[in-house]
Amino acid sequence: MVEIKEIRHDWLELPDGTRLAFRAWMPADALTNPVPAILEYLPYRKSDGTIVRDEITMAETATHGYACIRVDIRGCGESEGLFDDEYSKQEHQDGVDVIEWISNQAWCDGNVGMVGISWGGFNSLQIAALNPPALKAIITQCSTDDRYRDDIHYSGGCLLNDNMDWAAFFWAYALGRAPDPSLVGSNWKSIWKDRLTNMPFLATPWIQNQTRNDYWKHGSVCENYSDIKIPVYAIGGWADAYKNTVFTLLQNLSVPKKGLVGPWAHKYPNIAYPNPKMDYVAESVRWWDKWLKNIDNGIDEEPELNYFLQNGAKPKTDYDAREGCWVAESSWPTLKTDTKTWYLASQRLTEKTEDSYPVDICSPQQVGLDGGRYCVGIRLDMEHPDDQRIDDSGSLIFDTAPLLDAMPIAGQIEAKLALSSSTPHANVIVRVSDVHPTGEVTKITHGILNLTHRDSHEFPELLEPGKIYNVNIALNHIAYVVPKGHKVRVSVSTAYWPLIWPCKDNTTLTVVCAKSSVTVPFNSAPSLSDFVPSYDKATRFDGEVVRAPNSQRTVYKDYKSGIWTLETVDDFGCNYYSSSNSEIDFNIKQVFSIHSNDPLSAKNEIKLHVDMGRDNWRTSISAVYTMTCDADQFYIRAKWEARTEGEIFFEKVFDETILRNFV
């Protein structure tokens, strides 16, 4: 095993004089025997944010002969400067400069790779498209190539509640926290005050830009895939929000590429859930060995895609493990995919079109309460979809007959609906589920479309009430075996709360069944993969659990007012981290509420609180966010508060009114 050394904290200087804080692990003799470097570039506080996964993954990767560098972006953690927005031009330029700085260090042989999950996966793709000379390959995980299509802000042209949730969570997790005086010195308060004073209220631009305009095109590498000229390994999970990206990258990139999708949530695969996990370090090192060390290990000759084909399972809000098998595809799209088209009839899916009456649906606004979170893995637990029977009661449902053979769905389901709307604005949500013989209904996947975006997310158009439109709804990619004897169900609704913000109109959709269908891709003879990871290492934690985490998720209805409420509490507990000699205590309470028949009653309330520090240095931040609407505008109110040693240090209030634009 290679002996490694750690740089607990240091700064690198950018061309404009700004210093970015970094942590690094590298072979002890790297100064005399330079090695390739692997960069992860994030706002998530290297000292106490991503500390657990960094200390697991980066230290182990370094033992294979790599310098692993974890850099906080400008204005975050102990890095100097001010943060402006996610994936900004400044962030990109700084990233290019960081790569140049790394490549010129004595311990680096001039070859750099870039890796990341979520934010780091995003900017790995985005910076790769800028072609810094020293960057030779990337691994992007749980990310997107299209910031409007598949990020945490919009889906199918509908506003995600996660948009405001993320603005709140990000402030509490990264931006609002104080720099560590043991690292930045006695002027830490002035640094903190400057940041808090100049910090943008991110929810505002994210909600103001409601169509796929230049704001979202910036950083979306799908605008020109050919800008990426280096090898790309894309990794995702079926429980994650960003699974589509693996497939769109494989389909569109013209460089050496590889894809991997497990059953996982929004986590690195070596610490992910549900099981089975994988030895992520071993797999990533094979990629780096090929493209950073030019070792001919054959990884470039292997199947382009490995994915985990999940067996059918009863619905649960938490899965410890998913049963299934690994499947290999030499390329994607694969010629081995078959398709099955079913047509909508009276509560049935049929193999041939049938004459049937059009059917109407005006879903209760609370449909979706059992739909699960948009991005599983960011909160504590209870994030997967529950049994769909309650949501189905407010939807149109269409079932197949019991299947005579198992159906291994693999790919992207497409629904084609002929429909009309009673109002100029409308949303449609299509879910595909596995109906068990005993009655339980497991959601397989879903697709969402704001019908004013039916032809373009950039140039929406109002609906003409009563006019029949033919629309296509692409559902999220999935791999799931519907067992023999089960039924496949298609559910159609006009609401999906609280995943998406409701349409302003209480719409009735009329579906012309005889002209509507759903096409399901499946692999009748999947090729078993040689990629069968066996990895069961427990997650190490260099520190102490001061207070264990706890969570609650409760739905209730006020029969007098007609208001439905979903209340969640995520208490992440209090943890002491040895390497930073600090404690973090973090909790979130969120309340979603809506009236069954009134989309304008929608309300999202979030309260967050973080205590952090050590003896002689104690700080806290708190925030309260509320989002409501009327037919024309969104209203966002927020209050930030920061304290040091229990005394108020900073306060700021936001009161934003944002015009609705086809959303």
TORVEX-492924 format. One line per 2 residues: for each residue z, y negated, x of C-alpha. Coordinates in Angstrom, 1 decimal. Example, Ala and Ser with C-alpha at 12.3 -4.5 7.8 and 13.67 -1.06 7.14 Angstrom:
BEGIN
7.8,4.5,12.3 | 7.1,1.1,13.7
***
This chain:
BEGIN
0.0,0.0,0.0 | -1.0,-3.4,1.3
2.0,-5.7,2.0 | 1.7,-8.9,0.1
3.3,-12.4,0.3 | 3.9,-14.7,-2.6
3.5,-18.5,-2.7 | 6.0,-19.3,-5.4
4.8,-22.9,-5.8 | 2.5,-25.3,-4.1
-0.1,-27.9,-4.9 | -3.8,-28.1,-4.2
-5.4,-31.6,-4.1 | -8.5,-32.5,-6.1
-11.2,-34.9,-4.8 | -9.6,-37.7,-7.0
-6.2,-37.2,-5.3 | -4.6,-35.4,-8.3
-2.5,-32.4,-7.3 | -2.6,-29.2,-9.4
0.3,-26.8,-9.1 | -0.4,-23.1,-8.3
1.3,-19.8,-7.6 | -0.4,-17.2,-5.5
-0.1,-13.6,-4.3 | -2.1,-12.3,-1.3
-2.1,-9.8,1.5 | 0.5,-10.7,4.1
-2.2,-10.8,6.8 | -4.8,-12.8,4.8
-4.7,-15.8,7.2 | -6.1,-13.5,10.0
-8.0,-11.2,7.7 | -9.4,-13.4,4.9
-10.0,-11.8,1.5 | -11.8,-12.6,-1.8
-9.8,-14.7,-4.2 | -9.3,-14.3,-8.0
-8.5,-17.4,-10.0 | -6.8,-17.8,-13.4
-6.8,-21.4,-14.5 | -4.6,-22.3,-17.5
-2.4,-24.9,-19.2 | 0.3,-22.3,-19.9
2.9,-23.1,-17.2 | 2.8,-20.7,-14.3
6.5,-21.1,-13.8 | 7.7,-20.0,-17.2
4.8,-19.6,-19.6 | 2.6,-16.6,-18.4
5.3,-15.6,-15.9 | 5.7,-12.0,-17.1
2.1,-11.0,-17.1 | 1.4,-12.8,-13.9
4.2,-11.1,-12.0 | 2.9,-7.7,-13.3
-0.8,-8.1,-12.9 | -1.5,-10.5,-10.1
1.0,-9.1,-7.6 | -0.4,-5.6,-8.1
-4.0,-6.8,-7.8 | -3.1,-8.5,-4.5
-2.1,-5.1,-3.1 | -5.8,-4.1,-3.4
-6.9,-6.8,-0.9 | -7.2,-9.9,-3.0
-5.7,-13.4,-3.1 | -4.7,-14.0,-6.7
-4.3,-17.7,-7.6 | -2.7,-18.9,-10.8
-3.4,-22.7,-11.3 | -2.0,-24.9,-14.1
-4.7,-27.4,-15.4 | -4.2,-31.1,-15.2
-1.1,-32.5,-16.9 | 0.5,-29.1,-17.6
3.4,-27.4,-16.0 | 4.0,-29.1,-12.6
0.3,-30.2,-12.2 | -0.2,-34.0,-12.0
-2.4,-36.1,-14.2 | -2.8,-36.2,-18.0
-4.2,-33.6,-20.4 | -7.0,-34.7,-22.7
-8.3,-31.8,-24.8 | -9.1,-28.1,-24.6
-12.1,-27.3,-22.4 | -12.8,-30.9,-21.7
-15.4,-32.1,-19.1 | -12.4,-33.1,-16.9
-11.0,-29.5,-17.1 | -14.4,-28.1,-16.2
-14.9,-30.4,-13.2 | -11.4,-29.7,-12.0
-12.1,-26.0,-12.3 | -15.3,-26.3,-10.2
-13.3,-28.3,-7.6 | -10.5,-25.7,-7.6
-13.0,-23.0,-6.8 | -14.4,-25.0,-4.0
-10.9,-25.7,-2.6 | -10.0,-22.0,-2.8
-13.2,-20.9,-1.1 | -12.4,-23.2,1.9
-8.9,-21.9,2.5 | -8.2,-19.9,5.7
-7.0,-16.9,3.6 | -10.2,-16.7,1.5
-13.4,-15.1,2.8 | -15.5,-17.6,0.6
-15.9,-15.3,-2.4 | -14.2,-16.2,-5.6
-13.8,-14.4,-9.0 | -12.5,-15.9,-12.2
-10.4,-14.1,-14.8 | -8.6,-15.0,-17.9
-7.5,-14.1,-21.4 | -7.9,-16.5,-24.3
-7.9,-20.0,-22.7 | -8.6,-18.6,-19.3
-11.3,-16.3,-20.7 | -12.9,-19.4,-22.4
-13.0,-21.5,-19.3 | -14.1,-18.5,-17.1
-17.3,-18.4,-19.2 | -17.7,-22.2,-19.3
-17.2,-22.7,-15.6 | -19.5,-19.8,-14.8
-22.2,-21.7,-16.7 | -21.7,-24.6,-14.2
-22.5,-22.3,-11.3 | -20.1,-23.3,-8.6
-21.5,-21.7,-5.4 | -18.4,-19.7,-4.4
-18.0,-18.1,-7.9 | -19.5,-14.6,-7.7
-18.3,-12.8,-10.9 | -15.9,-13.2,-13.9
-13.8,-11.1,-16.3 | -13.4,-12.8,-19.6
-11.0,-11.4,-22.2 | -10.3,-12.3,-25.8
-12.6,-15.4,-25.6 | -15.7,-16.7,-27.3
-19.2,-17.9,-26.4 | -19.3,-20.1,-29.6
-16.4,-22.4,-30.1 | -17.2,-23.1,-33.8
-18.1,-19.6,-34.8 | -15.2,-17.7,-33.3
-12.4,-19.9,-32.1 | -9.1,-20.6,-33.8
-10.4,-23.6,-35.7 | -13.2,-22.5,-38.1
-14.6,-19.3,-39.5 | -17.9,-19.2,-41.4
-17.6,-22.9,-41.8 | -14.1,-22.7,-43.4
-11.1,-24.4,-41.9 | -8.6,-21.9,-40.5
-4.9,-22.6,-41.0 | -4.5,-21.5,-37.4
-6.2,-24.7,-36.4 | -3.0,-26.7,-37.2
-0.8,-23.8,-36.2 | -2.3,-23.8,-32.8
-2.0,-27.5,-32.3 | 1.7,-27.1,-33.1
2.3,-23.9,-31.1 | 0.4,-25.2,-28.0
2.5,-28.4,-27.9 | 5.7,-26.4,-28.0
4.5,-23.6,-25.7 | 2.8,-25.7,-23.0
2.1,-29.4,-23.4 | 5.5,-30.8,-24.6
7.8,-29.0,-22.1 | 9.2,-30.9,-19.2
8.2,-30.4,-15.6 | 10.7,-28.6,-13.4
12.7,-31.0,-11.3 | 13.3,-28.3,-8.6
9.5,-28.4,-8.1 | 8.4,-32.0,-8.8
11.5,-33.8,-7.7 | 13.9,-36.4,-9.1
11.1,-38.4,-10.9 | 10.6,-35.6,-13.3
11.7,-37.7,-16.3 | 9.1,-40.4,-15.6
6.4,-37.7,-15.3 | 7.5,-36.2,-18.6
7.7,-39.5,-20.4 | 4.2,-40.5,-19.2
2.8,-37.2,-20.5 | 4.5,-37.3,-23.9
3.5,-40.9,-24.4 | -0.2,-40.2,-23.6
-0.5,-36.8,-25.1 | -3.2,-36.4,-27.7
-2.4,-35.1,-31.2 | -4.9,-32.2,-31.0
-5.0,-31.4,-34.7 | -6.8,-34.7,-35.3
-10.1,-34.1,-33.4 | -10.1,-30.4,-34.4
-10.0,-31.2,-38.1 | -12.2,-34.3,-37.9
-15.1,-32.2,-36.5 | -15.7,-30.0,-39.5
-19.3,-29.0,-38.8 | -20.9,-27.4,-35.7
-21.6,-30.7,-33.9 | -21.7,-31.7,-30.3
-17.9,-31.5,-30.1 | -18.1,-27.7,-30.6
-21.3,-27.2,-28.8 | -19.6,-28.5,-25.6
-18.2,-25.4,-23.9 | -20.1,-23.0,-26.1
-22.2,-21.0,-23.6 | -24.3,-19.6,-26.4
-26.1,-22.9,-26.3 | -27.9,-21.5,-23.2
-26.9,-18.1,-22.1 | -29.2,-18.3,-19.1
-26.9,-20.9,-17.5 | -24.7,-17.9,-16.6
-26.1,-16.3,-13.4 | -23.3,-14.1,-12.2
-21.9,-10.7,-13.4 | -19.7,-10.8,-16.5
-17.2,-8.2,-17.7 | -16.1,-9.0,-21.3
-13.0,-7.3,-22.8 | -11.6,-7.5,-26.3
-9.5,-5.7,-28.9 | -10.2,-4.7,-32.5
-6.9,-6.4,-33.6 | -7.9,-9.6,-31.8
-9.7,-12.5,-33.3 | -12.4,-12.7,-30.6
-13.9,-9.2,-30.7 | -17.4,-10.4,-31.7
-17.8,-12.1,-28.3 | -18.1,-8.8,-26.4
-21.1,-7.9,-28.4 | -22.9,-11.2,-28.5
-22.5,-11.5,-24.7 | -23.9,-8.0,-24.1
-26.8,-8.8,-26.4 | -27.7,-12.2,-24.9
-26.8,-12.3,-21.2 | -29.5,-11.3,-18.7
-27.1,-10.8,-15.7 | -25.1,-7.6,-14.8
-22.7,-7.2,-17.6 | -20.1,-4.8,-19.0
-18.1,-4.6,-22.2 | -14.8,-3.0,-23.2
-13.1,-3.0,-26.6 | -9.8,-1.2,-27.2
-7.5,-1.1,-30.3 | -5.6,-4.0,-28.9
-4.2,-7.3,-30.0 | -4.5,-10.6,-28.1
-3.0,-9.3,-24.9 | -4.0,-8.0,-21.4
-4.9,-4.3,-21.9 | -2.1,-3.1,-19.6
0.6,-4.8,-21.8 | -1.3,-4.7,-25.1
-0.6,-3.0,-28.4 | -1.4,-0.9,-30.3
-1.6,2.0,-27.8 | -3.4,3.5,-25.9
-3.1,0.9,-23.2 | -5.2,1.1,-20.0
-4.8,0.5,-16.3 | -6.3,-2.9,-16.4
-5.6,-3.6,-12.7 | -7.5,-0.5,-11.6
-10.4,-1.3,-13.8 | -10.6,-4.9,-12.8
-10.4,-4.0,-9.1 | -13.4,-1.8,-9.5
-15.3,-4.8,-10.9 | -14.1,-7.1,-8.1
-14.8,-4.5,-5.4 | -18.4,-4.4,-6.5
-19.1,-8.1,-6.9 | -16.7,-9.7,-4.5
-16.6,-7.1,-1.7 | -20.1,-5.6,-2.2
-18.7,-2.0,-2.4 | -21.2,0.4,-3.9
-18.7,2.1,-6.3 | -21.2,2.7,-9.1
-19.6,0.5,-11.8 | -22.9,-1.3,-12.3
-24.6,2.1,-13.1 | -22.1,3.1,-15.8
-22.5,2.7,-19.5 | -22.7,-1.0,-20.5
-20.1,-0.7,-23.3 | -17.0,1.4,-23.8
-15.2,1.0,-27.2 | -12.3,2.7,-28.9
-13.4,4.4,-32.2 | -10.4,4.2,-34.4
-9.5,7.0,-36.8 | -8.8,6.1,-40.4
-5.2,5.2,-40.9 | -2.8,4.1,-43.6
-2.2,0.3,-43.8 | 0.7,-1.0,-41.8
1.6,-4.5,-40.7 | 2.5,-3.0,-37.3
0.9,-0.1,-35.4 | 2.6,1.4,-32.3
-0.6,3.3,-31.6 | -4.0,4.0,-33.1
-5.6,7.5,-33.0 | -9.2,7.8,-32.0
-11.6,8.4,-29.1 | -13.5,6.3,-26.5
-17.2,6.0,-27.0 | -19.8,5.0,-24.4
-23.1,3.1,-25.0 | -25.6,2.7,-22.3
-26.5,-0.7,-23.7 | -25.9,-2.9,-26.7
-27.4,-3.1,-29.3 | -27.8,0.7,-29.1
-30.6,2.7,-30.6 | -28.1,5.3,-31.7
-26.9,3.1,-34.6 | -27.8,4.3,-38.1
-27.3,2.2,-41.1 | -26.3,2.9,-44.7
-27.1,0.4,-47.4 | -25.2,0.4,-50.7
-26.0,-1.7,-53.7 | -23.5,-3.4,-55.9
-23.2,-2.1,-59.5 | -20.4,-2.2,-62.1
-17.3,-1.7,-59.8 | -19.4,0.8,-57.8
-21.5,1.0,-54.7 | -24.6,3.0,-55.3
-27.4,4.2,-53.1 | -30.1,2.7,-55.3
-30.2,-0.5,-57.2 | -29.1,-0.3,-60.9
-29.5,-2.7,-63.7 | -26.1,-4.3,-64.4
-24.7,-7.4,-65.8 | -23.8,-10.3,-63.4
-20.1,-10.5,-62.8 | -17.8,-13.5,-62.4
-14.9,-14.0,-60.0 | -12.5,-16.9,-59.7
-9.8,-15.6,-57.5 | -6.1,-16.7,-57.7
-5.5,-18.9,-54.8 | -2.9,-16.6,-53.3
-5.5,-13.8,-52.6 | -5.2,-13.1,-48.9
-1.4,-12.9,-48.6 | -1.8,-9.3,-47.4
-4.8,-10.1,-45.2 | -2.9,-10.3,-41.9
-3.0,-13.0,-39.3 | -6.2,-14.4,-37.9
-5.2,-13.5,-34.3 | -2.8,-10.6,-33.9
-0.7,-10.9,-30.8 | 0.4,-14.5,-30.7
3.4,-14.2,-32.9 | 6.0,-11.4,-32.8
5.1,-8.7,-35.3 | 4.0,-8.0,-38.9
0.6,-9.5,-38.1 | -1.8,-6.7,-39.2
-3.2,-6.5,-42.8 | -1.0,-4.7,-45.3
-2.2,-2.6,-48.2 | -5.1,-4.4,-49.9
-4.4,-3.4,-53.5 | -2.6,-6.7,-54.4
-5.4,-8.8,-52.9 | -8.0,-6.5,-54.5
-6.5,-7.3,-57.9 | -7.8,-10.9,-57.6
-11.2,-9.8,-56.3 | -14.4,-8.1,-57.5
-14.2,-4.5,-56.2 | -17.0,-2.1,-55.6
-16.3,1.5,-54.5 | -18.5,4.4,-53.2
-18.0,7.9,-54.4 | -15.7,9.9,-52.2
-17.6,10.5,-48.9 | -19.0,13.9,-48.3
-18.8,13.4,-44.6 | -16.8,11.1,-42.3
-18.4,7.8,-41.6 | -17.9,6.4,-38.0
-18.6,2.7,-38.6 | -19.5,1.0,-35.4
-21.0,-2.5,-35.2 | -21.3,-5.5,-37.6
-21.5,-5.0,-41.3 | -23.7,-7.4,-43.2
-23.4,-8.3,-46.9 | -26.3,-9.8,-48.8
-25.2,-11.4,-52.0 | -27.2,-13.1,-54.8
-24.8,-15.5,-56.5 | -24.4,-18.8,-58.2
-21.5,-21.2,-58.2 | -19.9,-23.2,-61.0
-19.2,-26.1,-58.5 | -20.9,-27.8,-55.6
-18.4,-26.4,-53.1 | -17.4,-22.8,-52.8
-16.2,-20.2,-50.4 | -16.9,-16.4,-50.5
-15.0,-13.8,-48.7 | -16.2,-10.2,-48.3
-13.8,-7.4,-47.2 | -14.7,-3.8,-46.4
-11.8,-1.3,-46.8 | -11.0,2.4,-46.6
-9.6,3.7,-49.9 | -7.4,6.7,-49.4
-7.3,9.5,-51.9 | -3.6,8.7,-52.5
-4.5,5.1,-53.4 | -3.6,3.1,-50.3
-6.3,0.6,-49.2 | -6.7,-0.2,-45.5
-8.7,-3.3,-44.6 | -11.4,-2.5,-42.0
-13.0,-5.9,-41.5 | -14.0,-9.1,-43.3
-16.5,-11.9,-43.3 | -16.1,-15.5,-44.5
-18.7,-18.1,-45.6 | -18.4,-21.6,-46.8
-21.4,-21.6,-49.1 | -22.3,-25.2,-48.3
-23.0,-23.8,-44.8 | -25.2,-21.0,-46.1
-28.2,-22.2,-44.1 | -26.6,-24.2,-41.3
-23.1,-24.8,-39.9 | -24.5,-28.1,-38.5
-26.2,-29.4,-41.6 | -24.4,-28.2,-44.7
-25.7,-28.8,-48.2 | -24.0,-28.9,-51.6
-24.6,-26.1,-54.0 | -26.5,-26.8,-57.3
-24.2,-25.3,-59.9 | -25.8,-22.4,-61.8
-28.6,-22.0,-59.2 | -28.9,-18.5,-57.7
-28.7,-18.3,-53.9 | -29.3,-15.4,-51.6
-26.7,-15.5,-48.8 | -25.9,-13.4,-45.9
-22.3,-12.8,-44.8 | -21.8,-11.3,-41.3
-18.5,-9.4,-41.1 | -16.5,-9.1,-37.9
-17.6,-6.2,-35.6 | -15.4,-3.1,-35.9
-15.3,0.6,-35.0 | -13.5,2.7,-37.6
-13.9,6.2,-39.0 | -13.7,6.4,-42.8
-12.6,10.0,-43.3 | -14.3,12.6,-45.5
-13.1,12.3,-49.1 | -12.2,8.6,-48.8
-14.1,5.8,-50.4 | -15.6,2.7,-48.9
-14.7,-0.4,-50.9 | -16.3,-3.9,-50.8
-14.1,-6.7,-52.2 | -15.4,-10.1,-53.0
-13.1,-13.1,-53.5 | -13.3,-16.9,-53.7
-10.0,-17.5,-51.9 | -8.3,-16.1,-48.8
-5.0,-17.9,-48.3 | -3.4,-18.5,-45.9
-6.1,-17.5,-43.5 | -8.4,-20.3,-44.6
-7.8,-23.6,-46.2 | -9.0,-23.4,-49.9
-12.2,-25.0,-51.1 | -11.5,-28.3,-53.0
-13.0,-26.8,-56.2 | -11.5,-24.0,-58.3
-14.8,-22.2,-58.2 | -16.2,-19.4,-60.3
-18.9,-17.4,-58.5 | -21.3,-15.3,-60.5
-22.6,-12.3,-58.5 | -26.0,-10.8,-59.4
-25.1,-7.2,-58.6 | -28.7,-5.8,-58.8
-29.8,-8.1,-56.1 | -26.7,-7.7,-53.8
-26.0,-5.1,-51.1 | -23.9,-4.3,-48.1
-25.4,-2.6,-45.0 | -23.0,-0.6,-42.8
-23.9,0.4,-39.2 | -22.5,3.8,-38.1
-22.9,6.2,-35.2 | -23.2,9.7,-36.7
-22.9,11.4,-33.2 | -20.9,9.1,-30.9
-21.1,9.9,-27.2 | -17.6,10.4,-25.8
-16.9,8.2,-22.9 | -15.7,9.3,-19.4
-13.5,6.2,-19.8 | -10.3,7.8,-21.1
-7.5,5.7,-19.8 | -4.0,7.1,-19.5
-1.5,4.3,-18.9 | 2.1,4.2,-20.0
3.9,1.9,-17.6 | 6.6,-0.1,-19.2
6.3,-3.9,-19.0 | 8.5,-5.1,-16.2
10.6,-8.2,-16.8 | 12.2,-9.8,-13.8
15.1,-11.5,-15.6 | 17.5,-11.1,-18.5
17.3,-11.1,-22.2 | 20.0,-13.6,-23.2
19.3,-13.3,-26.9 | 17.0,-10.7,-28.5
14.0,-11.8,-30.5 | 14.0,-11.6,-34.3
11.4,-12.1,-37.1 | 11.1,-12.3,-40.9
8.1,-12.4,-43.2 | 8.7,-13.0,-46.9
6.5,-13.6,-49.9 | 7.9,-14.9,-53.2
6.7,-16.4,-56.4 | 8.4,-19.2,-58.4
7.6,-18.1,-62.0 | 8.5,-21.6,-63.3
6.3,-23.6,-61.1 | 3.6,-20.9,-60.4
3.9,-21.5,-56.6 | 3.5,-18.6,-54.2
5.2,-19.0,-50.8 | 4.8,-17.1,-47.6
7.7,-17.8,-45.2 | 7.7,-16.5,-41.6
10.3,-16.9,-38.9 | 9.4,-16.0,-35.3
12.5,-16.3,-33.1 | 11.2,-15.3,-29.6
14.8,-15.1,-28.4 | 16.2,-16.5,-25.2
15.1,-15.2,-21.8 | 16.2,-15.9,-18.3
13.5,-15.7,-15.7 | 14.7,-14.9,-12.2
11.8,-16.4,-10.2 | 12.1,-19.8,-11.9
15.8,-19.7,-12.4 | 15.4,-21.0,-15.9
16.0,-20.0,-19.5 | 13.5,-20.4,-22.4
14.7,-20.3,-26.1 | 11.8,-20.6,-28.5
11.6,-20.3,-32.3 | 9.1,-21.1,-35.1
9.6,-21.3,-38.9 | 6.5,-21.6,-41.0
6.0,-22.0,-44.8 | 2.7,-21.6,-46.6
2.7,-22.5,-50.3 | 0.0,-22.7,-53.0
-0.3,-22.6,-56.8 | -2.4,-19.7,-58.3
-4.8,-22.0,-60.0 | -4.8,-25.2,-57.9
-6.4,-25.2,-54.5 | -5.3,-28.8,-54.0
-1.6,-27.6,-54.0 | -2.1,-25.9,-50.6
0.6,-26.8,-48.1 | 1.3,-25.7,-44.5
4.7,-26.6,-43.0 | 5.7,-25.7,-39.4
9.0,-26.3,-37.5 | 9.3,-25.5,-33.8
12.1,-25.8,-31.4 | 12.3,-25.0,-27.6
15.4,-25.2,-25.4 | 14.8,-24.7,-21.7
16.4,-25.3,-18.3 | 19.4,-24.3,-16.2
22.8,-25.7,-15.3 | 22.5,-29.4,-14.6
19.0,-29.5,-16.2 | 18.7,-28.9,-19.9
15.8,-30.1,-22.1 | 14.6,-29.4,-25.6
11.6,-30.3,-27.7 | 11.3,-30.1,-31.5
8.4,-30.7,-33.9 | 7.8,-30.7,-37.6
4.2,-30.5,-39.0 | 3.0,-30.8,-42.6
-0.6,-30.4,-43.8 | -1.7,-31.1,-47.4
-4.9,-32.3,-49.1 | -6.5,-33.8,-52.2
-10.2,-33.4,-53.2 | -11.4,-35.9,-50.7
-9.0,-35.9,-47.7 | -6.7,-33.9,-45.5
-3.2,-35.3,-44.7 | -1.4,-34.3,-41.6
2.0,-35.5,-40.7 | 4.0,-34.6,-37.6
7.1,-35.7,-35.7 | 7.7,-34.9,-32.0
11.2,-35.2,-30.5 | 12.2,-34.5,-26.9
15.8,-34.4,-25.6 | 17.5,-34.1,-22.2
21.1,-33.0,-22.0 | 21.3,-33.3,-25.8
20.3,-37.0,-25.9 | 17.0,-38.2,-27.5
14.5,-38.9,-24.7 | 11.2,-39.4,-26.7
10.1,-39.6,-30.4 | 6.7,-40.0,-31.9
5.4,-39.8,-35.4 | 1.8,-39.1,-36.6
0.4,-39.8,-40.0 | -3.3,-38.8,-40.2
-5.7,-39.0,-43.1 | -9.0,-37.2,-42.4
-12.0,-37.2,-44.7 | -13.1,-33.8,-46.0
-16.7,-33.0,-44.9 | -18.1,-30.1,-46.9
-14.8,-28.2,-46.2
***
